[in-house]
Amino acid sequence: MKKHVKKIAVVGPESTGKSTIAKYLAEQFDTICVPEYSRYYCRDLHNKYTLQDEVNMFHGQVALEEALIPLAKNEIIILDTTILTVKIWCDYLFNDTPSQVKEEIKNRQYDLYLLMDIDLAWQDDPLRDFPDQREHFMEIWKKELADLQATYVIVSGLDDDRLHNALKAVKETVFH
């Protein structure tokens, strides 16, 4: 019988190093990293999203996560974002989130969320939208995680400090 795979979700506002941290942690724990589906999906949308696009990204992220969980090694998997991102964007862009997304968020459990702090300098990227609203989105992330009663740690620091702080948070919280 396969043991429980611990799921570590790396989340937060735009341009906070989520992908870098997720890949680093996957290397450190010799496991797989579930990439952010929306980066593939949005490539040709030119920052013009519809509610249907958000629903499509929701389904894509769930499918990608489910497909890669069996490939996890060492009883741990790292996720570069979760479907909670879809809710945050839907609420912001469309003033509501489809019920199927809200229900799946409640049902999909993670052992730890690493909430990336906004202490990094903004890096331009064609898929990023709101450089002046990172503080706003950081507060939204905190509220959403609190509403879920999720276990989360805010990860701060620059360069190697940020990497080490993320690794330390996982070791202390998940493998205590």
Secondary structure, DSSP 8 states (H G I E B T S, - for coil): -----EEEEEE-SSSSSHHHHHHHHHHHTT--EE--HHHHHGGGTTT---HHHHHHHHHHHHHHHHHHGGG-BTTEEEEE--THHHHHHHHHHHSS--HHHHHHHHH---SEEEEE-S-S-----TT---GGGHHHHHHHHHHHHHHTT--EEEE--SHHHHHHHHHHHHHHHH--
